[in-house]
Amino acid sequence: MEHGITWFEALSALHAEGRPCAVVVVTEVLGSAPRETGARLIVADGELAWGTIGGGRLELMAIEHATELLERGGRLTESREYPLAEKTGQCCGGKVALFYETYSWARRQVVIFGAGHVAQSLAGLQPYLAADVQLIDSRVEEEIRPQLPQERSWSILCVDDPEEEIDGLSEDALVLIMTHDHALDLRVLEQALRRGCFPYVGLIGSDRKWKRFQDRLGERGFSAEQLATVRCPIGASKTSKEPSAIAISVAAELLELLNASEAQAGT
């Protein structure tokens, strides 16, 4: 990361990339010290990402401690004092206080099984969701209709058995099921219910489709409580069947969950 930008611009860039980081600020200086009050640095991925508090052993210790805080996860703040003596490898004879603040804003994952009209319309709203969006489809890209756009802010995975990808998803992933095949929809949904950890499992379809799925899943041993965790039909409103309208409606539903979890993480 270029150091010609401000610390706030650097922090914003890390936020946009979803990279957890920590800001370290010199909050107090007593006696002689390498940097003045207000000097700061940013740590990401275990190393210095921006700025400096004077280099040397003190800076190394600050980077190491910031990394330890990031490994704990969550939003943390902490103040520490460092005498500039033999322990810090400096002989200034002064003392500095450092304030640490971590930002663990790794982006949530929205996983859409299927890559048809609605899936592509919803994936196109990725910048507004501020989440990593992935489409998973059993067809090769050339077979998918409508054709996939050349430029896209989301990713696609083409595999023979999409339901097998469920076990590799993060537990906080938001899962949507809208493939081109009802039998595949059922297999993916069954696997998602067996994991039983996702905060959102949405199935595209009518009330009639959902009733048929409920009957089949009930025959396979799933309880009413498990089936109640599935959102079907999906979307904040059910006023239109146009793919773009459905996508906007579903995005509104997802944003409620994404914003609620982000607010909770910041408390």
Phi, psi and omega in degrees: 000133182292139180270003178279357179261164179285163179297326180291322176294322178295318179296319179296322179295319178294323177298314180298328180276350182071027182264117177303143182206171178224138175258132179242125185237136172283113184257344180205140177228126174240123182077207183277136180209157183294329181224163183271168174301136181099345176296145183210164174217164177235134180248134175212142178057034175078011181213169179294125179255334181196145170079187179198150172245022175121354179075194176070196184296323179300315180294321178298317178297322179295318179295317180297316181290321177300320179296320178299318179296320179296325180292337177287336180081168180078183180261116185233148171227149181198144175246142179218144176255143181229114172287134182274075183231205187299324183299323180267003178071022181228154185238028181294331180084002180261201180208142177232151173246133180244140176250129181250137173220124183259152178229100183259068188258042175305135188285144177290165183245126172250118184245122183248118177272113187119152181221035179275203186301308183293317181300315180292323178296318179292318179298328179295344178269011183309316180301329180281333178283335183053043178223162175277121183251130177230134173259140178234126185220150180275351180265158172284158186304322183294338182271345186286135176231136358295162181300143181290141178292149179291319179257127182207148180265009181234169182246162177226141178237123178253115183222157182292323184234082183305327182300336180288346179281345182303317185294340181267001182279152174295148182295339180261014178291147173261123190248129175237139184239115182205055181281178180275002188223119181298325179295321177291320175308314183295319180295317179296315181297317179300317180293322178295319179293325179295324175290318172062031184238344189285137180288344179212124172231111182246136180240123177285143178146174183273172174300324180295316178299316182295321178298319179295318178295319179301317179299315183291320180291325176298321177296336181266010172099004179280139184277166177297325178296319178295316181294332180290346179280351182271135176264110178204125357294162181263161176109153180286337177216160184235043188269346184213151177255005176294135181307317182294322179293319177297317181300315180296319180296318179292320179300321178298320179294317180294321182298326177301316180289316182295317181290324180295318181290325179292321179295321180293322180293332182276352181278000000 
